[in-house]
Amino acid sequence: MSDVQDFIRETVTSNPVVLFMKGTAQFPQCGFSGRAIQILKASGVTKLVTVNVLDDDLVRQGIKDYANWPTIPQLYVAGEFIGGSDIIAEMYENDELITALKDAGALE
């Protein structure tokens, strides 16, 4: 399991914005992941890395353990866990998400 944790840690710390999701940005495999992608696109994020947890069961469980958060999608900005779909939507509505993305250098 430590290899998976190393992969997750490396991914979230070496990219400004990372979304662990079901499916891909082009083809989300659940409504919550789709909603998260729509919000991030609406925010103008340009430096987004997505990880499809459906490709690897170890990553799927590992990300839940990493953040101690039971659901997917999970958003990380500047290495920090932000939350899932509902938190992303709430932060978008009150402009906190835009601020976090700007601070991370993830917007044009």
C-alpha positions as CSV (number, residue, x, y, z in Angstrom):
1,M,0.0,0.0,0.0
2,S,2.9,2.4,0.5
3,D,3.7,2.4,-3.2
4,V,0.1,3.7,-3.8
5,Q,0.5,6.3,-1.0
6,D,3.8,7.4,-2.6
7,F,2.1,7.7,-6.0
8,I,-0.8,9.8,-4.5
9,R,1.5,12.0,-2.5
10,E,3.8,12.7,-5.5
11,T,0.8,13.4,-7.7
12,V,-0.9,15.9,-5.4
13,T,2.3,17.7,-4.5
14,S,3.8,18.0,-8.0
15,N,0.7,19.4,-9.7
16,P,-1.3,22.5,-8.9
17,V,-4.7,20.9,-9.2
18,V,-5.5,17.2,-9.0
19,L,-8.9,15.6,-9.2
20,F,-9.2,11.9,-8.3
21,M,-12.4,10.9,-10.0
22,K,-14.4,8.1,-11.6
23,G,-13.8,8.3,-15.3
24,T,-11.9,11.0,-17.2
25,A,-12.5,14.7,-17.7
26,Q,-13.8,14.0,-21.2
27,F,-16.0,11.1,-20.0
28,P,-16.9,11.2,-16.3
29,Q,-18.3,7.9,-15.0
30,C,-20.5,9.3,-12.2
31,G,-22.6,12.4,-11.7
32,F,-20.5,13.7,-8.8
33,S,-17.3,13.5,-10.9
34,G,-19.0,15.1,-13.8
35,R,-20.2,18.0,-11.6
36,A,-16.7,18.5,-10.2
37,I,-15.3,18.7,-13.7
38,Q,-17.9,21.2,-14.9
39,I,-17.2,23.4,-11.9
40,L,-13.5,23.3,-12.5
41,K,-13.9,24.1,-16.2
42,A,-16.3,27.0,-15.3
43,S,-13.7,28.3,-12.9
44,G,-11.2,28.5,-15.8
45,V,-8.7,26.0,-14.5
46,T,-5.9,25.3,-17.0
47,K,-3.5,23.1,-15.0
48,L,-5.8,20.2,-14.1
49,V,-4.5,16.7,-13.7
50,T,-7.2,14.0,-13.3
51,V,-6.7,10.4,-12.0
52,N,-9.3,7.8,-13.0
53,V,-9.7,5.7,-9.9
54,L,-11.6,3.1,-11.9
55,D,-8.4,2.1,-13.6
56,D,-6.8,0.9,-10.3
57,D,-8.5,-0.5,-7.3
58,L,-5.5,0.2,-5.1
59,V,-5.6,3.9,-6.0
60,R,-9.3,3.9,-5.5
61,Q,-9.0,2.7,-1.9
62,G,-5.7,4.5,-1.4
63,I,-7.0,7.9,-2.0
64,K,-9.8,7.3,0.5
65,D,-7.2,6.4,3.1
66,Y,-4.8,9.3,2.1
67,A,-7.4,12.0,2.9
68,N,-9.4,10.0,5.4
69,W,-12.4,10.9,3.1
70,P,-14.8,8.1,2.1
71,T,-16.0,9.4,-1.2
72,I,-14.8,10.2,-4.7
73,P,-14.2,12.7,-6.4
74,Q,-11.5,14.3,-4.3
75,L,-10.0,17.6,-5.2
76,Y,-6.4,18.7,-4.2
77,V,-5.2,22.3,-4.8
78,A,-1.5,23.1,-4.2
79,G,-1.1,19.7,-2.4
80,E,-4.0,20.4,0.0
81,F,-7.2,18.3,0.2
82,I,-10.1,20.5,-0.6
83,G,-13.0,18.1,-0.6
84,G,-15.6,16.3,-2.7
85,S,-18.3,17.5,-5.1
86,D,-20.5,19.3,-2.6
87,I,-17.6,21.2,-1.1
88,I,-16.3,22.1,-4.5
89,A,-19.7,23.5,-5.5
90,E,-20.0,25.4,-2.2
91,M,-16.6,26.9,-2.6
92,Y,-17.3,27.8,-6.3
93,E,-20.6,29.6,-5.3
94,N,-18.8,31.8,-2.7
95,D,-15.7,32.4,-4.8
96,E,-13.4,30.6,-2.5
97,L,-12.5,28.0,-5.2
98,I,-11.4,30.7,-7.7
99,T,-9.2,32.2,-5.0
100,A,-7.6,28.9,-4.2
101,L,-7.1,28.1,-7.9
102,K,-5.5,31.6,-8.4
103,D,-3.2,31.2,-5.4
104,A,-2.1,27.8,-6.9
105,G,-1.3,29.4,-10.3
106,A,-3.9,27.1,-12.0
107,L,-5.8,29.9,-13.8
108,E,-4.8,31.8,-16.9
